[in-house]
Structure formats: structure tokens, C-alpha cells
């Protein structure tokens, strides 16, 4: 079904996708069928090598096949350079893992101009089908241009056996569709920025069933695991279609990124767990704004922003914010539009927004995080991050109202 949806929205398939049971039992045929090369290098970490990487290496023993097991696996420039140096003699890179391994292989293969395919081991994020890689450079996480995999293989049997927190992380990365779409549509209606409904049309066949049956995820229900995997893959393709993360990353992600930028040494939590929490916070904000008549102000406290973010980060944040909102005519125009057509704007956004309660129920039924305390964040720090997140990126959202 997923390839049919992609064919409807893309002139040519951006990548081949297989999401089904039993993929692990037919590895050689599916790899050879999707590769023009005759040599392969399998990249995994300790865990994913045991889960699937070792089996892939053995399945391709008739061909020149290498194996790289990263210890530890960290998506940083050092890991990328290590992989780059060891994949040069092979035609095709095969990533075996989820977020970290996929990002490393995606970027390393892009730099070496080699195709790569990915065997996902957890339904934990939407990056399998994204053309960007999240890599730490000099200690700072950056989103770097990369390329799509030639093929994405997700074996539902393996996904269903993934660690529970990774499955819930994938759910968290999926529930932000309502807030991300509401923010993006708001920007379009008030600032006339570009907006595309196709990414959300691709998700529509899956979202309702996934949200209503989220409690089945940790029971190993393979139909619901498949729904989650399809949702995540299509979300990634939606970003690729739009040339940016607009349909999947708005105010909720800005809050999470602000927490990570400002507060060092936070307890470990997966990205999707953070997004579950920040999506609920964002949905509250959107509901409140839709029920009021907000006003945009040009006033901002540069010293307070500098004190919060620190000198280096605040300079970048202020530059982003000024470009976004602080030209003399922008606030006046936005306030005029709010005064004259806010009811119309609210009506259009309400058509695509499902609100706090359904999102909370979706997460709660799956025993996913629903508050900052659930992921070890201090409430006082979280509230500050919510109030300052609007300065973190040149993206107009309900945080700006």
C-alpha cells in the first residue's frame, strides 16, 4: 500500500519501501534485486549486529561483503569518518539499525557518493526516509544534507520485538502531525509562506487507526506496529517532498531543541519521547490561542534572551527571530489580519487540528511520556524553554502569538 501512496504523490518513486513480515528470511534476493553493485558493506552496532546484521553478512557470503560494527555508535563526525574510510572498496552500504546507524550511513555514503539501503530495527523515528542526517559536529548537533536510501526494509517481526521505549519514541514522533500542520498552516495564512497538503494526505489513511489503537503497540500487535512504521516512513517522505522539515517539525520541535540547547546534562531520553511531551504542551498553546484574539508585539528583551541562551547561541537566535518577525511592517500586517480574519483562520486550522485530549489519550493508552517529569525534565526549565523557544528558529508558529 505504501508504494501505491508514494506513486500517487511522486512522479517517480523516491525509494523502494518494503514493510512486511519475513523480510529477514529472504535477504539475499531482496538486496540483489535492489542493488546494481556486486559488493556490500554492512554497518551496525553491537545490538543490531546480533539482531540482523550478522545474518545479512552471512546471507551475502556469495558476494564480496564487509562488516563494520560500531562500538559505540554515536552520530558524530568521528563515526562518519570511520565509516567513510572503510566503505570505499564496496559498491553499496547497508545500514542495520535505527536513528544513529541510519544517520551515520546516510551521510557517510552521501559523502562517498555510494548508494545505501537500510534495514530498520525499530519503529523509532521518521528519519529512514529523510534526505537529511543529524550529525554532531564539534559537539553541536547539525542537520546535514545527505540523500535518500535506495531501499528501506522494515521487517515487522523485528520492529515488534524492539525495545519498548524505541517503539514509544516512534509514536511520539508521529503524534506531532496535528501541531506541526496547525503551525505550518498558521504561517501560510498569516505570512503567506509556502504550504503543501500532500504530506498530510499521505498520512491520512493511517493516523486514525494508529491513534485509536496505540495501546496495542506494546502488546506486539503487528498490524498496529505496521501502521506506525508506515506513518513514520511517509512522514519522512513528506519532508523530502517539501524540501525541509516543515510538515513534521514546528513549535513542538523548537521547544525540544531549546531544552537540549540550553540545559546540558539532561537525563537521557529519546527524541520521540521528548516530542510526545512537547506536542502536548504545544497542543495546549494552540487551543488557547484559537479561543482568543492574540496580538503580535515587536517588543523583546535582548538581555533576557542572551541570559537564557548564552552569548553564542543567542546571537544566532536573535538573527533568526529578526528575520522572521521584526521587519517594521510584519507585526502590523499580522495584527491587521488577525483583527479582520482571525475567525476564518481559526476555522481552517480547526479543520485539521485534533486538540490536546485525543493526543493525550493516544500517548497515555500506550504508556508513553505525557509530562516533562516523565522524561526527567524540571518543570521550571521546561516552562522557560516553552516561553523562549520562539526565538530559536526562523519558523512562524503559535509560539509567536
N, C-alpha and C positions, 0 to 999 in steps of 0.2 A: 504493500500500500504506500509506503513512504516514497518509493521511487516514482510512483504514479503522481503523487502530490508534487514532487520536485519537477517532473516533466511539465506539469501544468504551469509552473511559475518560472521556469528557466528554459531558455531556448535549447540549451544543451545541458545535460546532467553535470553539475559541478563536481560530483564524485559518486562512485558506486557505493551503495549502502546495503548491508545485509544485517538484519536484526532477526534472529531466529534461534531455536534450539538446535543443538547438534553441530554447530559450526566447527567445534574443536575436533570433530571426528572426520573432517574432510579437508584438512588444512592444505595439503599439497595441491590438490586440484583447484581450490579457490584462489590460492596465491598465484599459481602459474597462470590461471585464467585471467588474472587482473594485472599481470606484470609483463612488460616487454623485455625485462632483463633476465639474465641467467645466473646471477649471483645475488646473495641476500645476506644482510646482517641484522640479527635480531637484538633489539635493545630492551632491557628490562631492569628491574631491581630484584633484590633477594626474594621478595614475596611473589612478585608477578612472574619471575622465572620459574618458581615452583608451581604456580597455578597454571601457567600456559606456555611461558617462554621456552622451557626445556622441550616440551612436546613439539613446538613449532620447529625448533632446530633439528630434532630427530626426524620430523616429517619431511624436511627438505634436505635430508642427507645425500640424496642423489645429485644435488647441486652444490656448488661452492657456497657454503653457508658459515658465517661467523656469528659469534655471540658476545655481546657486551652486557655485563651485569654491573650496574652502577651501585657503588657502596660508599657513602649513602647516595640516595638520589635527591638532588637539590637542583631546582631550575635556576641555575645561575650561569654566569659567563664561563666559569671554570668547567662545569659539566658539559656545556656546549662545546668548548674547545677540545675536551677529551673525546667526545663523540665524533666531532669533525675529523680529528686526527686518525680515527680508527675505521671510518666508513669509506674512505677514499677508494679502496680497492674493490668495492662492491657496487653493484648496479642499483639495488633497491634497499631502502631502510625499512625495517618492520618494527614499529613501536608496540610494546606489550605493557599495558598499564592504563592509568587514567590521567589525571591532570598534569602531574610533574613530568612523567616519562613522555607523554604526548607533546608537551611544550618543548622539551629538550630536543626531541627527534624532529619535530616540525621545523624548528629554527635551524638546527644543525644541517638538516637535509636541504633546506632552502638556501643556506649559505654555500653549500657544496653543489647546488643545482642537481640534486638527485631526487627522484620520486620517493615518496614514503607511503606506507599504508599502516593502519593502526588496528590492533586487536584490543578493544577496550575491556578492562577487567572490573569496572564498577560504573554504575549509572550516576556519577557524582557531579557532573558539570556539563556545560554546553560547548566546551572547547574542542571536542572531537572534530566538529565541522566548521570551525572558525579558521580564518586565514591569518590570524594573529597569534603570537606566542607571548606568554607572560614570563619574562626573564629578569632576574635580579642582576643589575649592572652596578658595580661599585657600591653594593649594599642597598640600592634603590630599585624597587620593582618597576619594570617598564613594560609597556605593551609594544612589541616589536612586529613589524611587518614580516610575514612569513608566507606560507602557501597552504592550500588545502591538501589533504591526503588524496592519493589516487583511489583509495578504497577504505571504508570503515566497516569493520566486522565486530558485531556485538552478539556474543553467544548468551542467550537469556539464562541458560543454566548457570553460567559463570557469574553473570550480573546478580542473579538471585542469591548467590552464595557470598556476595561481597560483604564486608563489614557493615553493620547496621548504620553507623554514622555516615559512611560514604553514600549509602542509599538515601538517607535523610538529607544529606547535603545536596544531592541531585533534586530532591523535592523542593528544598529551599531555593535553589536556582531557578525553579520552574514557577513558583507562586508569585514571582515579581512581575509577571506579564501584565496584570491589571494596573499596577502603579507605574510601570515603565511606559505603557501605552498612554495612560492618562497624562503623564508628564510630557510625553512627546507630542501628543495632540494639543495640549495646552500651548506649547511653544509654537506650534503651527498656527493655531487660531489667533494668538495674540502678537506673534512676531513674524508670522508668515514664513517660518522656516520649513524646510522640506519635510514631508511626511508620507509614509508608504503603508498601506494597509495589508499588503501581501504577506509580510512575516506573520501577522496575526491570523490571517485567513488560513495559513498552513497549519497553525496550532489548533484551530477551532475544532477539528474532528476528535481531538484527544483530551482537551483540557477538562471538560465537564466530568467525564468518566474518571479521569485521574484524580481530580479534586474530591469527588464524592466517594471514591474508594481508596483513599490514601492509607487508611488503616490496614489495608491488605498488603502493603509493601513489605512490612517486616514479618508477615506471615509466610513470605515466599511465594505469594500468588504471582505466577509467571505472566499472566495476562496483564496485570497492573504494572509489573516490572517492565514489560514490553511497552506499555503506554508511556511510562516515564522515560524510557530510552528514546522512543520516537519523539517525544516532546523536546528532549534535550538536543537531539541531533537537528531537528527542524529549527529550533531556536538559534543554533549556531549558523545554520544556512541563512536564516533571516538576517543576521548581522552581516554575513558575506554579501548578501543581495543588496544591502543598503550602504555598503562601503564603510561601515562603522558600527558601533555597539548600540546605536540609538534604540532599536526595538527591545533590547534586553537589559539595558543599563542606564538608569536615570537617577532620580533622587535617592532611591534606596541604596544604590551602589555608592553614591557620593558620600553618604553617611558612613558606610562600612570602610571606605577608603580613608575618610577623615580619621576614624578611630585608629586605623593602622598607621597612618602618617604621624599622628601626634602622640599617641600613647604607646611607648615602647615597652616590651616585656609583658604584653597581654598574654593571658593563658591561651594555649593552642586551641584554635577552633578552625574548622574547615570553612572555606569561602561560602559555600551554600548555607551552612548553619548561620553565619553572620547575616546573609541576605534574607533568611527567614525572619530574623529578628528585626532587621531594618525595614523590611517590606511592611511588617505590621505597623511599625512607627510611621512609615510614610502613608499608609492607608488611612490612619487616624488624621494625619495632617490634611490629606486630600478631602476627606469627608467634612472636616471643619471648614475648609476654605470654600467648598461647594455650597455650604449653608450660610456663608457670609458674603459681604461685598468688600474684598480686600483692596488695599491701595499700595502701589509701589512707591518706595521712598529712595531718594538719591543719597540720603544720609548714611554714612557708615563710619565706624570708629577704626581708623587705620592702626592706632596704637594697640587697641584690643585685639585686632586681627593678628598683628605682629607678635603680641604676647602669647597668643594661643598657638599659632602655627610655628613660631620661631622665625628668625630673620630670613633665612634662606628660602624656606617653603612659602612664607607669607608674601615675598616679592613676586613669586610665580602666581600665587593665588590672587593677589590684587590685580595683576596684569590680566588674568583670565576674567575676573569679575568686571573690570572696567570695560573690557571689550564686549562683554555680554550685555551690560545694562547701563553703563554710566555715560553714554553719549547724551548730550542735553535733551535730545528730542525723544529718546526711547521711553523714559518713565512717563512723560506727558501723554504720549500716544497710547501706551498700555493702559494708563488710568482712564483715558477717554474711552477706549474700547471696553474696559470693564464697566464703566458707568453706563454705556449705551447698549452693550450686547452681552452682559455677563449671564443673563438668564439663558440666552441661546448657547453660549459657550458651555455652561453647566449642563444643559440638556444633551449636547453632543458627547460630552465626556461621560455623563451618567449612563449613556447607552453602551459603553464599552468597559465600564468600571464596575467591579462586583463588591467592593467595600470590605471593611475590616472583618466583620463576623464570618463570612464564608472562608476567608483566608485563614483566620484563626482556627476555625473548625477543621479545615484541611490539615493544618500543621498539628493541632492537638490530637486529632484522631490517629496520627502516625507517630505520636510521642516525639515529635520534632521540637526544637527550641522555639519558644514563643516570647521570651523576655531576655533582656540583657543579662540578667542573673544566670540564666540557663547556660550561657557560654562564658561566664566568669568576668563579664564586664561590669564595672561600677556604674551605678545609675547616674551619679553626678557627672561622671565623664561622658557617659552616653548622651545625656541631655545637652551638654556643651557641644558635643560633636554634631548633634542634630541642628543646633542653632547656627553653627559656623560652617556647616557643610556646603552651603550655597556658594561660598567663596572658593571652593576647591576646584571648580571646573567651569569652563565656558559652555554650560548647558542649562538652559532656562527650564525650571521645574516649579512645582508648587512650593518648594522651599523658598523661592524668591518672592512669594506673595505675602 
